[in-house]
Amino acid sequence: MTFNSKFSRSYNNPKNTVLKDGTIIKQEGIEAGIPHCYLDEEEIYILIKDFEILSMKYIEDIIPTRSNKYFVLAKKEI
């Protein structure tokens, strides 16, 4: 799973519309008008509490635009 981080530049962009609970609507670019959810590490643990997290990586891409994401590999027993 991939989760947007609240440390991303787009989350903190004052041009975007903030809804609630870490959700924004971008106002510019090809994703204008599309809601995006942003989480911090603690919120990810809460969201996927029923899964066993096998690995979690935090990546900060700088080029072409600053974008911070969590990459999570998890499994759930059936």
N, C-alpha and C positions, 0 to 999 in steps of 0.2 A: 504494500500500500504506500501511497505517497501523500504526504500532508504538507500544505503550505504553512510556513512558520510566521508567527507574528512579528518576527524580526525582519521580514521582507520589506523592501522599499515600497512595494505597491500597497501593503497593508497600512503603512504609515503615510501614504500620499494624501494630503488634504483635499485633493481634487476628487477622490473617490467618495462615494456615499456609504456611510457606515450604518448598517442595520442594527444587529445585536449579536451577542455571543460570538464575536469574531468574524462575522459575515460582512463583506463589503460588496458593493457593485461598482465595477470599474467604469469610469466615465470616458476613457480614451482608448484608442487602439482597437485591434481586431476583437478584443474581448469586452468591449464597451457594452454595458447593459446586462452582463452575465454575472450572477452572484458567485462569489468565491468565499470559501470558509478558511480561516486561518486559526491555527492552534499553537499552544506552547506544549512543551514536553509533558507536563503534568496532565493536561487535557487529553492528550493521546492515550496515556495510561488509563484514564477513566473511560474513554470512548471504547477502547478495545479490551476492557478488563476481562472479558470471557475468552480471550485468546492467549496463547502462550507466545510471548515475544521471543523470537529466535535471534534477531539482530535488529538494531536501530542505528541508522547513520544520519548525521546532520551535515548537510552540504550547503555551502554558500557559493553560488555561482556569481561571478562578478561580471563576466562578459557574455552576452551582449548587454544584459541588464541585471542588476543585482537582484537575485532571487534566492531565498533561503527555504530549504525543504527538509523534511524528515522522510527517510526511506525506511520502511518497517517491513520485516519479514516475520510473519506470525502464522501460527496454525491453531486450529480448533479441533479438538477430538469430537468425533461424531458418535 
